[in-house]
Amino acid sequence: MKKNYTPKLIVAIAFLFSGIAQSNAQTITLTPSATGSEADALYTDASTLQVNASGVVSYYNSSGSDDWTVSAETITQTGALNKTFTINWGGMATVNTTEGSNYGKMLTAGGIDRDGSGLLGIRGTTNGIDNNEGYYFGFDLSNLGADVAVQITKISVAQLAASGETGIVVSLLDPAQRINFGNSTLTGGAGTLDVSSLHLYVAGGSANSAIVSVFNNTPAELASNWRITKLELKVVALSSLPVGLASFTATTQAQGVKLQWETLSEQNNKEFTVLRSSDGSTFTSIATLPGAGSSNTPKSYGFYDRKALNGINYYKLVQVDNDGKQTELGVKTATFNVQTSTFNIFPNPTDNEVNVLFQEGIYHTLALTNMQGKLLQTTPVDQNATQGTINLRHYTPGIYLVKLQGEGVSEVHKLIKR
């Protein structure tokens, strides 16, 4: 079946085991073929890979031209044997470049173009990947076993010939994770980008049609067009991969900063450590949350920092394996302004008891003193509390001071005892 804009590569893998040693990962390299059948149309391709009796993977298409030239190692992952999986990919005529969770996602679809060598561009003015154009890639691994995953590890580009031409690879699992490239960083305007640090994978038994985008972010005033020349995938044992992070956010709240993250899968995950910094350089651990061990289903986590620093807070999320190995999953920032928060006391004047109302999560101590500063009573304040009570039954009539204290915050109200 053919559709506009969303090419798919369906990979069928059959493997006959004949004493070949198992390993944790095997590589499949896909190079766009000059004989690709897009022509002037925009549609979906269905292309198949197969493994022969000796374990060699090759491209197979019984009804048309090869859309990809394939070079591959022997596939030995049990969960991928005699199975099919799909790589979803599509052209983007415009890309969302507004910072946030949708950064790097497609705004409008673009037509696929191949030059005389098969290199991928977007149909339009130059037929290359022009300013704010690009591609997205993802997988449907619904047919694969839960013990396997497919990861995008390398993306090759070419024809960034002009000074100032740039591009960017964005993880759509966590758009803050990016790799920039350009004419100044690629020899001769061409090269291979190692994107394995972005952890661009989908676990067997699941699907995500867009896990990464690659687009041209050259400044609009500069003419630019380049092309994608190659993709490298790895079929891997899921247990060899770190936590697959779907999202990580830091949101300023009235009483602090709310951190939230979601994982797609976890393997041997002991715990998460949250660290905070005021300068983005020196970090201090502020929380530890237990992980899910090993899981192939999405998990959600959260932590509320009620002691956020005044100004910019940098939050680093670190995952710790059962063997102690640590993996940094990302850094987020949030700006928090510590404000003097008023509180109310009533009734005032009072005959014996007064109620104290205040904001949650700011104060840790409620105290009563006389006008000379002598401490008469003190009560700890729970972080979730919003009110307290002071009993003045045994005190003589006069003026007293009610004090609320927190980290860097101290407020006082006068109270009259009749």
TORDO-146472 format. One record per residue (C-alpha): residue number from 0; residue in three letters; x, y, z. Coordinates in Angstrom, 2 decimals, padded with zeros to 5 digits. Layout:
# TORDO-146472
   resi   resn      east     north        up
    NUM    Ala         X         Y         Z
...
# end
This chain:
# TORDO-146472
   resi   resn      east     north        up
      0    Met    000.00    000.00    000.00
      1    Lys    001.29    003.45   -000.83
      2    Lys    000.57    006.65    001.04
      3    Asn    001.81    010.21    000.87
      4    Tyr    004.74    011.41    002.96
      5    Thr    005.39    008.48    005.29
      6    Pro    007.89    005.99    003.84
      7    Lys    008.26    002.73    005.73
      8    Leu    010.97    000.15    005.63
      9    Ile    009.63   -003.25    006.63
     10    Val    012.40   -005.56    007.69
     11    Ala    011.88   -009.32    007.70
     12    Ile    014.59   -011.28    009.45
     13    Ala    014.94   -015.05    009.24
     14    Phe    017.94   -016.68    010.86
     15    Leu    019.23   -020.24    010.88
     16    Phe    021.57   -020.70    013.85
     17    Ser    024.66   -022.69    012.97
     18    Gly    027.10   -022.23    015.81
     19    Ile    027.51   -018.46    015.36
     20    Ala    028.44   -016.76    018.65
     21    Gln    025.82   -014.54    020.24
     22    Ser    026.60   -010.84    020.82
     23    Asn    024.69   -007.93    022.26
     24    Ala    024.35   -005.90    019.06
     25    Gln    024.44   -006.30    015.29
     26    Thr    024.64   -003.45    012.81
     27    Ile    022.43   -002.79    009.78
     28    Thr    023.55    000.01    007.47
     29    Leu    020.99    001.51    005.08
     30    Thr    022.15    003.62    002.14
     31    Pro    019.49    005.29   -000.05
     32    Ser    019.56    003.73   -003.49
     33    Ala    019.67    005.76   -006.69
     34    Thr    017.02    003.41   -008.06
     35    Gly    014.54    004.27   -005.31
     36    Ser    011.00    004.33   -006.62
     37    Glu    009.69    007.63   -005.20
     38    Ala    010.08    009.42   -008.57
     39    Asp    007.87    012.52   -008.49
     40    Ala    005.27    010.96   -006.21
     41    Leu    004.94    011.12   -002.42
     42    Tyr    004.10    007.78   -000.90
     43    Thr    004.96    004.90    001.42
     44    Asp    007.53    002.26    000.54
     45    Ala    007.54   -001.30    001.81
     46    Ser    011.02   -002.79    001.58
     47    Thr    012.15   -006.07    003.05
     48    Leu    015.40   -007.39    004.48
     49    Gln    016.06   -011.09    004.70
     50    Val    018.77   -013.31    006.14
     51    Asn    019.99   -016.29    004.14
     52    Ala    021.02   -019.69    005.47
     53    Ser    024.50   -018.45    006.36
     54    Gly    023.10   -015.56    008.39
     55    Val    023.82   -012.78    005.89
     56    Val    021.23   -009.98    005.77
     57    Ser    020.32   -008.69    002.31
     58    Tyr    017.77   -006.38    000.75
     59    Tyr    014.79   -008.12   -000.83
     60    Asn    011.97   -006.70   -002.93
     61    Ser    010.17   -008.98   -005.34
     62    Ser    008.08   -006.30   -007.03
     63    Gly    010.19   -003.22   -007.61
     64    Ser    013.49   -001.38   -007.45
     65    Asp    015.61   -001.49   -004.34
     66    Asp    015.01    001.63   -002.24
     67    Trp    017.99    000.90    000.00
     68    Thr    021.37   -000.73   -000.32
     69    Val    021.89   -002.86    002.77
     70    Ser    025.04   -003.94    004.55
     71    Ala    024.49   -005.94    007.73
     72    Glu    026.06   -008.20    010.28
     73    Thr    024.48   -011.51    011.15
     74    Ile    021.41   -011.01    013.31
     75    Thr    021.61   -013.22    016.40
     76    Gln    019.12   -011.63    018.80
     77    Thr    016.53   -014.28    019.59
     78    Gly    013.64   -011.83    019.78
     79    Ala    014.27   -010.68    016.20
     80    Leu    014.51   -014.08    014.54
     81    Asn    011.80   -014.90    011.99
     82    Lys    010.14   -011.57    012.71
     83    Thr    009.39   -008.32    010.89
     84    Phe    009.73   -004.73    012.01
     85    Thr    009.11   -001.36    010.41
     86    Ile    011.12    001.82    010.27
     87    Asn    008.77    004.80    009.86
     88    Trp    010.23    007.88    008.24
     89    Gly    008.99    010.96    006.49
     90    Gly    009.96    014.29    005.01
     91    Met    009.32    017.57    006.81
     92    Ala    008.72    020.75    004.80
     93    Thr    008.58    022.82    007.99
     94    Val    009.76    021.97    011.49
     95    Asn    008.68    023.23    014.92
     96    Thr    011.59    025.27    016.30
     97    Thr    009.77    026.70    019.31
     98    Glu    011.48    025.51    022.49
     99    Gly    009.49    022.95    024.44
    100    Ser    008.21    019.40    024.20
    101    Asn    007.34    019.75    020.48
    102    Tyr    010.72    021.09    019.39
    103    Gly    011.93    019.27    016.28
    104    Lys    008.56    017.80    015.35
    105    Met    007.00    018.10    011.90
    106    Leu    004.67    021.02    011.21
    107    Thr    004.01    020.25    007.54
    108    Ala    004.99    017.22    005.48
    109    Gly    007.57    017.37    002.71
    110    Gly    008.06    015.25   -000.38
    111    Ile    010.93    012.77   -000.61
    112    Asp    013.63    013.49   -003.17
    113    Arg    016.65    011.44   -004.27
    114    Asp    019.50    012.91   -006.27
    115    Gly    021.40    010.98   -008.93
    116    Ser    023.22    009.02   -006.22
    117    Gly    020.08    008.35   -004.21
    118    Leu    020.87    010.83   -001.43
    119    Leu    017.77    012.05    000.40
    120    Gly    016.43    015.58    000.17
    121    Ile    013.05    017.33    000.30
    122    Arg    011.25    018.12   -002.92
    123    Gly    011.07    021.87   -003.46
    124    Thr    013.23    024.78   -004.56
    125    Thr    016.54    022.91   -004.60
    126    Asn    015.32    019.38   -003.80
    127    Gly    017.93    019.25   -001.05
    128    Ile    017.17    019.66    002.65
    129    Asp    016.71    023.43    002.73
    130    Asn    016.33    025.76    005.71
    131    Asn    013.83    024.36    008.24
    132    Glu    013.34    021.12    006.27
    133    Gly    014.29    017.63    007.36
    134    Tyr    013.33    014.03    008.13
    135    Tyr    011.96    012.09    011.09
    136    Phe    012.52    008.40    011.84
    137    Gly    010.90    005.86    014.15
    138    Phe    010.10    002.16    014.56
    139    Asp    007.21   -000.23    014.86
    140    Leu    008.59   -003.27    016.68
    141    Ser    005.23   -004.80    017.58
    142    Asn    006.30   -008.18    016.20
    143    Leu    009.65   -008.39    017.98
    144    Gly    010.29   -010.08    021.30
    145    Ala    010.44   -008.11    024.53
    146    Asp    014.14   -008.98    024.96
    147    Val    015.27   -007.04    021.89
    148    Ala    015.36   -003.42    020.71
    149    Val    016.34   -001.51    017.58
    150    Gln    018.41    001.64    017.95
    151    Ile    019.46    004.40    015.54
    152    Thr    023.17    004.88    016.24
    153    Lys    024.57    006.88    013.30
    154    Ile    023.26    009.31    010.67
    155    Ser    025.41    010.43    007.75
    156    Val    025.01    013.73    005.87
    157    Ala    026.70    015.46    002.94
    158    Gln    026.76    018.58    000.77
    159    Leu    027.08    021.14    003.58
    160    Ala    029.41    023.01    001.27
    161    Ala    028.78    026.63    002.20
    162    Ser    030.22    028.42    005.21
    163    Gly    027.59    028.73    007.93
    164    Glu    025.48    025.75    006.85
    165    Thr    024.27    023.81    009.88
    166    Gly    021.97    021.01    010.93
    167    Ile    020.70    019.43    014.12
    168    Val    019.67    015.98    015.34
    169    Val    016.91    016.12    017.97
    170    Ser    015.69    013.29    020.17
    171    Leu    011.91    013.43    020.04
    172    Leu    011.91    011.31    023.20
    173    Asp    013.56    014.24    025.01
    174    Pro    013.92    017.31    022.75
    175    Ala    016.51    018.84    025.08
    176    Gln    018.90    016.12    023.91
    177    Arg    020.45    017.32    020.65
    178    Ile    023.53    017.07    018.47
    179    Asn    024.52    020.04    016.32
    180    Phe    026.64    019.77    013.19
    181    Gly    027.69    021.98    010.33
    182    Asn    030.15    022.94    007.64
    183    Ser    032.67    023.98    010.30
    184    Thr    032.58    020.57    012.04
    185    Leu    032.44    018.24    009.01
    186    Thr    035.42    017.66    006.76
    187    Gly    034.46    018.72    003.26
    188    Gly    030.88    019.31    004.37
    189    Ala    030.18    015.59    004.84
    190    Gly    030.43    013.10    007.66
    191    Thr    028.84    010.55    009.98
    192    Leu    027.16    011.67    013.20
    193    Asp    027.34    009.30    016.16
    194    Val    023.92    009.71    017.80
    195    Ser    024.14    006.72    020.15
    196    Ser    024.33    009.09    023.15
    197    Leu    020.74    010.16    022.41
    198    His    019.49    006.60    023.15
    199    Leu    017.22    006.53    020.09
    200    Tyr    015.65    003.12    020.44
    201    Val    012.31    001.36    020.65
    202    Ala    011.83   -001.82    022.66
    203    Gly    010.45   -004.99    021.11
    204    Gly    006.69   -005.33    021.35
    205    Ser    006.13   -001.56    021.11
    206    Ala    006.07    001.23    018.52
    207    Asn    006.99    004.90    018.21
    208    Ser    006.72    006.37    014.73
    209    Ala    008.96    009.39    015.42
    210    Ile    011.87    009.11    017.85
    211    Val    014.32    011.45    016.12
    212    Ser    014.34    014.33    013.67
    213    Val    017.19    015.63    011.52
    214    Phe    016.72    019.07    010.03
    215    Asn    018.43    022.11    008.56
    216    Asn    018.69    024.91    011.13
    217    Thr    020.91    027.20    009.08
    218    Pro    019.99    030.88    009.69
    219    Ala    017.26    031.93    007.29
    220    Glu    019.39    034.63    005.65
    221    Leu    021.89    032.02    004.39
    222    Ala    021.13    029.81    001.40
    223    Ser    021.53    026.19    002.41
    224    Asn    020.69    022.68    001.25
    225    Trp    022.22    019.35    002.13
    226    Arg    021.24    015.65    002.10
    227    Ile    021.09    012.53    004.25
    228    Thr    023.37    009.80    002.93
    229    Lys    023.12    006.86    005.32
    230    Leu    021.52    005.41    008.46
    231    Glu    023.04    002.92    010.87
    232    Leu    020.79    000.78    013.04
    233    Lys    021.66   -001.74    015.71
    234    Val    019.59   -004.73    016.69
    235    Val    020.44   -005.05    020.37
    236    Ala    019.64   -007.00    023.51
    237    Leu    017.35   -004.74    025.52
    238    Ser    019.27   -005.60    028.68
    239    Ser    022.36   -003.91    027.22
    240    Leu    020.63   -000.53    026.95
    241    Pro    020.24    002.08    029.69
    242    Val    016.89    003.49    030.72
    243    Gly    014.87    004.73    027.76
    244    Leu    013.73    008.23    028.75
    245    Ala    010.50    009.44    027.15
    246    Ser    010.43    012.86    028.85
    247    Phe    012.01    014.96    031.61
    248    Thr    010.59    018.33    032.69
    249    Ala    011.19    020.94    035.39
    250    Thr    008.26    023.28    036.04
    251    Thr    008.22    026.27    038.38
    252    Gln    005.38    026.19    040.93
    253    Ala    004.27    028.65    043.60
    254    Gln    006.18    026.83    046.36
    255    Gly    009.08    025.32    044.43
    256    Val    009.94    023.35    041.29
    257    Lys    008.14    020.21    040.12
    258    Leu    010.29    017.60    038.35
    259    Gln    008.66    014.86    036.28
    260    Trp    010.05    012.15    034.03
    261    Glu    008.78    009.08    032.21
    262    Thr    010.66    006.00    031.03
    263    Leu    009.75    003.77    028.11
    264    Ser    011.70    000.83    029.49
    265    Glu    014.18    000.03    032.27
    266    Gln    016.81   -002.67    032.64
    267    Asn    018.49   -003.42    035.98
    268    Asn    017.57    000.07    037.15
    269    Lys    018.24    000.46    040.87
    270    Glu    017.36    004.13    041.30
    271    Phe    017.30    007.69    040.03
    272    Thr    019.29    010.50    041.61
    273    Val    018.20    014.13    041.26
    274    Leu    020.94    016.74    041.60
    275    Arg    020.64    020.53    041.74
    276    Ser    023.04    023.35    040.90
    277    Ser    022.97    027.13    040.95
    278    Asp    025.58    027.51    038.20
    279    Gly    025.17    024.40    036.01
    280    Ser    028.63    023.20    037.02
    281    Thr    028.67    022.06    040.65
    282    Phe    025.76    019.75    041.49
    283    Thr    024.47    018.48    044.84
    284    Ser    022.20    015.47    045.29
    285    Ile    018.77    016.44    046.62
    286    Ala    016.71    013.27    046.12
    287    Thr    016.90    009.55    045.35
    288    Leu    013.93    007.61    043.97
    289    Pro    013.81    003.82    043.49
    290    Gly    013.70    002.55    039.91
    291    Ala    011.50   -000.20    038.49
    292    Gly    014.28   -002.75    038.08
    293    Ser    013.54   -004.23    034.66
    294    Ser    010.40   -003.17    032.83
    295    Asn    009.21   -002.84    029.24
    296    Thr    006.19   -000.69    030.10
    297    Pro    006.16    003.12    030.58
    298    Lys    006.78    004.34    034.14
    299    Ser    006.22    007.83    035.56
    300    Tyr    008.25    009.53    038.30
    301    Gly    008.15    012.87    040.07
    302    Phe    009.86    014.96    042.75
    303    Tyr    008.86    018.34    044.21
    304    Asp    011.78    020.56    045.16
    305    Arg    010.35    022.69    047.97
    306    Lys    013.75    024.23    048.65
    307    Ala    014.43    025.58    045.17
    308    Leu    017.12    028.24    045.03
    309    Asn    016.34    031.85    044.26
    310    Gly    017.06    032.38    040.56
    311    Ile    018.03    029.72    038.01
    312    Asn    018.03    026.11    039.22
    313    Tyr    019.81    023.42    037.17
    314    Tyr    018.47    019.89    037.68
    315    Lys    020.42    016.82    036.58
    316    Leu    018.76    013.39    036.38
    317    Val    021.06    010.39    036.83
    318    Gln    020.13    006.71    036.54
    319    Val    021.99    004.14    038.66
    320    Asp    022.19    000.45    037.70
    321    Asn    022.15   -002.39    040.22
    322    Asp    025.92   -002.71    039.69
    323    Gly    026.46    000.97    040.50
    324    Lys    026.99    002.20    036.94
    325    Gln    025.62    005.72    036.48
    326    Thr    024.12    007.25    033.34
    327    Glu    023.27    010.95    033.03
    328    Leu    019.83    011.29    031.44
    329    Gly    019.62    015.04    031.05
    330    Val    019.74    018.51    032.60
    331    Lys    016.77    020.88    032.90
    332    Thr    016.51    024.44    034.20
    333    Ala    013.79    026.29    036.09
    334    Thr    013.76    029.84    037.44
    335    Phe    012.29    030.28    040.91
    336    Asn    011.77    033.61    042.63
    337    Val    011.64    033.43    046.42
    338    Gln    008.98    035.90    047.43
    339    Thr    007.98    037.17    050.87
    340    Ser    004.73    035.33    051.50
    341    Thr    002.32    036.97    053.91
    342    Phe    000.42    034.92    056.43
    343    Asn   -002.76    035.62    058.36
    344    Ile   -003.63    035.23    062.03
    345    Phe   -007.13    035.33    063.50
    346    Pro   -008.83    036.26    065.66
    347    Asn   -006.60    039.19    066.53
    348    Pro   -007.02    040.36    069.28
    349    Thr   -007.75    037.00    070.91
    350    Asp   -008.69    035.78    074.37
    351    Asn   -006.82    032.48    074.27
    352    Glu   -006.29    030.80    070.87
    353    Val   -005.20    032.08    067.46
    354    Asn   -005.23    030.40    064.04
    355    Val   -002.29    030.92    061.68
    356    Leu   -002.77    030.49    057.90
    357    Phe    000.20    030.35    055.51
    358    Gln    001.38    028.97    052.16
    359    Glu    002.38    025.34    051.85
    360    Gly    006.00    024.27    051.60
    361    Ile    007.70    027.55    052.61
    362    Tyr    008.08    027.42    056.40
    363    His    009.49    024.87    058.80
    364    Thr    008.93    026.52    062.21
    365    Leu    006.05    028.40    063.90
    366    Ala    007.05    030.31    067.04
    367    Leu    005.66    032.70    069.66
    368    Thr    007.82    035.29    071.47
    369    Asn    007.18    038.23    073.75
    370    Met    008.14    041.77    072.75
    371    Gln    011.55    041.33    074.37
    372    Gly    012.31    038.43    072.01
    373    Lys    012.01    035.65    074.59
    374    Leu    010.91    032.40    072.95
    375    Leu    007.71    031.17    074.58
    376    Gln    006.83    028.23    072.35
    377    Thr    007.84    026.69    069.03
    378    Thr    006.18    024.15    066.76
    379    Pro    007.65    022.38    063.70
    380    Val    005.69    022.94    060.48
    381    Asp    005.09    020.03    058.14
    382    Gln    005.97    020.74    054.49
    383    Asn    002.39    019.98    053.45
    384    Ala    000.76    022.09    056.19
    385    Thr   -001.10    025.34    055.47
    386    Gln   -002.22    026.28    058.99
    387    Gly   -001.32    026.06    062.65
    388    Thr   -002.70    027.01    066.07
    389    Ile   -001.17    028.85    069.04
    390    Asn   -002.75    028.69    072.50
    391    Leu   -002.25    031.79    074.68
    392    Arg   -004.56    030.71    077.50
    393    His   -001.81    030.78    080.14
    394    Tyr   -000.17    034.04    079.03
    395    Thr   -000.89    037.47    080.50
    396    Pro   -002.63    040.10    078.34
    397    Gly   -000.30    042.09    076.13
    398    Ile    001.41    042.15    072.73
    399    Tyr    003.19    039.07    071.38
    400    Leu    004.99    038.19    068.14
    401    Val    004.02    035.25    065.91
    402    Lys    006.96    034.12    063.76
    403    Leu    007.14    031.81    060.74
    404    Gln    010.58    030.71    059.55
    405    Gly    011.76    028.83    056.47
    406    Glu    014.87    028.50    054.32
    407    Gly    015.87    032.14    053.81
    408    Val    012.40    033.34    054.85
    409    Ser    011.30    034.84    058.19
    410    Glu    008.01    036.65    058.78
    411    Val    006.51    038.24    061.89
    412    His    003.02    039.40    062.88
    413    Lys    001.99    041.20    066.06
    414    Leu   -000.69    039.50    068.14
    415    Ile   -002.74    041.06    070.94
    416    Lys   -003.81    038.91    073.90
    417    Arg   -006.76    040.46    075.76
# end
